[in-house]
Amino acid sequence: MSREAFNQTLEQIKADVVRMGATAERMVEIAVEAAITEDVELAKQVLPMEIEVDAMEKDILERVVITVGLESPVARDLLRLTSTLGVIAEIEKAGDDACKLARRSMKLTVDFPEPLKELLLNMGSEARSQFRNSVMLYSEFSTEAADGLVMSDESIDQKFKASRRAIVEMMAEQPDNVRQLLRCFEIFHALEHIADHAVYIAKSLKLFLDR
């Protein structure tokens, strides 16, 4: 394979990783909206998207392995291709967590607590932004951006802790609704995990690409 053709292969893999990330991010967006609006049919839209993300992961993985095996890339290209494996693994996990979020909202038999809706909306928006930025780091790496993303995780952690405090208080006030409130907590927990995947992507890319 010529250098030009090899570069085209790398660019196509890069574009597909970004597309995979965008699909997972969209899953998170739909799942959060479904939880807030108590829309079961909307939540159901997330589930088949997991199959799409899984198929993308398999396809990208196969192409990376074939490219490394056949082309014996130089060190810089090898690092780029190796980093791809970690990135798509975290994207796939984020898709899994979006499905968990959607399934938990579908199990709610009461309305999502009104005092928590704004917090979930803000936390969801911030988590999606972090996740989107982490995937873009794969496309265009910056040490400063990676460091900033890792540091921004503190904001998500604070929102998650705030949700936990609020839900514990509600459990004390509404003992008959403990099971449903626990599902609300699990929704926030899934969202916190999605932000964690963004951090893992940033840290992994820094390890491989910060040269």
Beta strands, then each sheet from edge to edge (+ up, - down):
end
